[in-house]
Amino acid sequence: MSEPTLTKTSARPAMNTRTVTTLAMLSAIAYVVMLLSKLLPSVNGFLDFDFKDVIICIGGFTFGPVAAAAVSIVVAFVEMVTISHTGPIGFVMNVLATCSFCCTASFVYKRRHTMRGAILGLGLGVLMLTGVMLLWNYLITPIYQGLPREAVAAMLVPVFLPFNLVKGGMNMAATLLLYKPVVTALRRANLIPASEHSQPRRSSAGYLLFSLALMATFVLLALVLMDVI
């Protein structure tokens, strides 16, 4: 896994145009993925798994954490004005959740362009997501859910903690699985430049098995949280 880099200064204007085009496309895909995620059962009646972070993370790995933040804001805003019933509060929570995960992962990966760097960044993103959302669910959930703060505090460990860990874990595994094929498709479409780095085939196979095992584990945990099994 590697982030594309510019090699010629003269190509910068064209690359800026392609970058905007690609980010707009990723924003549209992230919105569609968010809509499909709404079909999944909720946890505790109001916590929804959302896989748009996978697409936004791919954008962040490719273009950096600022791009991830920009796409997060755009998609959350479109969601707020189209299908969301939580208004500005939901928008803020949405952006905080996505940015804490995607921007953290992208920031680390920008400095360590290896599969290990991606895993480290995504792992830290899961922890950041969990910590940030525990704090903001404690502060905000009583306002838009109409629950006593004591009731929300009692839900932090048994409900919010496992939900955010599992949500982040599934998004981490899905990002590891999808990043390479998505970026390969973008390169073939000439939307991003070719990579100057490559991952050894044996190493790639090992990381693929790791990602699949990670996904299977967190999917099972998600099914438990949704009372499916």
Secondary structure, DSSP 4 states (H G I P E B T S, - for coil): --------GGGHHHHHHHHHHHHHHHHHHHHHHHHHHTTSPPBTTTB---THHHHHHHHHHHH-HHHHHHHHHHHHHHHHHHT-SSHHHHHHHHHHHHHHHHHHHHHHHHH--SHHHHHHHHHHHHHHHHHHHHHHHHHHHHHHH---HHHHHHHIIIIIHHHHHHHHHHHHHHHHHHHHHHHHHHHHTTSSPPPS----HHHHHHHHHHHHHHHHHHHHHHHHHTT--
